[in-house]
Amino acid sequence: MASSGQGRRKSDPTPGYVTIGRVGASRGLGGEFRVEPLTDFPERFEAGRSLYIETLRYIIESARSLQGKLFVKLSGVDDKDAAAGLLHKLVEIPESELTPLAEGEYYRYQLIGLPVRATTGLPLGRVQEIITTGSNDVLVAYGMMGEVLLPITGDVIKKIDLEVGYIEIEMVPGLIEPSKQRRPTKDYGLG
């Protein structure tokens, strides 16, 4: 992705930043808008905290929950039109402001793009997305075997090495059923 932002879609994260939410519809005339939080740290949306939208820094003037939805008012976003201009944009923070995690915990963005291999050395693809389910999250990897769904559980995920850059999994019975896998439509560069 070009650093100039050319060709960047609204849904692409800014390099060096981590997405913590997405701007929803405006509410009222004073610039308040709904935010879809995409973080496990709700305190990121407390009044006085800073956040970024398209690398522009904003200070949260107020934040409140109304009928289970989060509404925020940012400094400099003072009317309905200004809030509407932010619709669907990503709310981000610099990676340097991330809350440190305990050992063995990872941010989703750290796993996206990592190659996945079995303990036998068999390459399974690269992580393209993470699906949240009721019981555990699932890595979605695409590669030579097509789409592979890998539950993030201790019996499947054996090692995540961010320094070297790979995820190692155990091929437990029934994990990969070739007849149910979608074939890739392009080369994912797993060489």
Secondary structure as the mmCIF struct_conf table of DSSP 4:
data_model
#
loop_
_struct_conf.conf_type_id
_struct_conf.id
_struct_conf.beg_label_comp_id
_struct_conf.beg_label_asym_id
_struct_conf.beg_label_seq_id
_struct_conf.end_label_comp_id
_struct_conf.end_label_asym_id
_struct_conf.end_label_seq_id
TURN_TY1_P TURN_TY1_P1 SER A 3 SER A 4
TURN_TY1_P TURN_TY1_P2 GLN A 6 GLY A 7
TURN_TY1_P TURN_TY1_P3 LYS A 10 SER A 11
BEND BEND1 ASP A 12 ASP A 12
HELX_LH_PP_P HELX_LH_PP_P1 PRO A 13 THR A 14
TURN_TY1_P TURN_TY1_P4 PRO A 15 GLY A 16
STRN STRN1 TYR A 17 ARG A 27
TURN_TY1_P TURN_TY1_P5 GLY A 28 GLY A 31
STRN STRN2 GLU A 32 PRO A 37
BEND BEND2 THR A 39 ASP A 40
HELX_RH_3T_P HELX_RH_3T_P1 PRO A 42 PHE A 45
BEND BEND3 GLU A 46 GLU A 46
TURN_TY1_P TURN_TY1_P6 ALA A 47 GLY A 48
STRN STRN3 SER A 50 ILE A 53
TURN_TY1_P TURN_TY1_P7 GLU A 54 THR A 55
STRN STRN4 LEU A 56 LEU A 66
TURN_TY1_P TURN_TY1_P8 GLN A 67 GLY A 68
STRN STRN5 LYS A 69 LEU A 74
TURN_TY1_P TURN_TY1_P9 SER A 75 GLY A 76
BEND BEND4 ASP A 79 ASP A 79
HELX_RH_AL_P HELX_RH_AL_P1 LYS A 80 ALA A 84
TURN_TY1_P TURN_TY1_P10 GLY A 85 HIS A 88
HELX_LH_PP_P HELX_LH_PP_P2 LYS A 89 LYS A 89
STRN STRN6 LEU A 90 PRO A 94
HELX_RH_3T_P HELX_RH_3T_P2 GLU A 95 GLU A 97
HELX_LH_PP_P HELX_LH_PP_P3 LEU A 98 ALA A 102
TURN_TY1_P TURN_TY1_P11 GLU A 103 GLY A 104
HELX_RH_AL_P HELX_RH_AL_P2 ARG A 108 LEU A 111
TURN_TY1_P TURN_TY1_P12 ILE A 112 GLY A 113
STRN STRN7 PRO A 115 ALA A 118
TURN_TY1_P TURN_TY1_P13 THR A 119 THR A 120
BEND BEND5 GLY A 121 GLY A 121
STRN STRN8 PRO A 123 ILE A 131
BEND BEND6 GLY A 134 SER A 135
STRN STRN9 VAL A 138 GLY A 143
TURN_TY1_P TURN_TY1_P14 MET A 144 MET A 145
STRN STRN10 GLY A 146 PRO A 151
BEND BEND7 THR A 153 THR A 153
TURN_TY1_P TURN_TY1_P15 GLY A 154 VAL A 156
STRN STRN11 ILE A 157 ASP A 161
TURN_TY1_P TURN_TY1_P16 LEU A 162 GLY A 165
STRN STRN12 TYR A 166 ILE A 169
TURN_TY1_P TURN_TY1_P17 PRO A 173 GLY A 174
BEND BEND8 LEU A 175 LEU A 175
HELX_RH_3T_P HELX_RH_3T_P3 PRO A 178 LYS A 180
BEND BEND9 GLN A 181 GLN A 181
HELX_LH_PP_P HELX_LH_PP_P4 ARG A 182 PRO A 184
BEND BEND10 THR A 185 LYS A 186
#
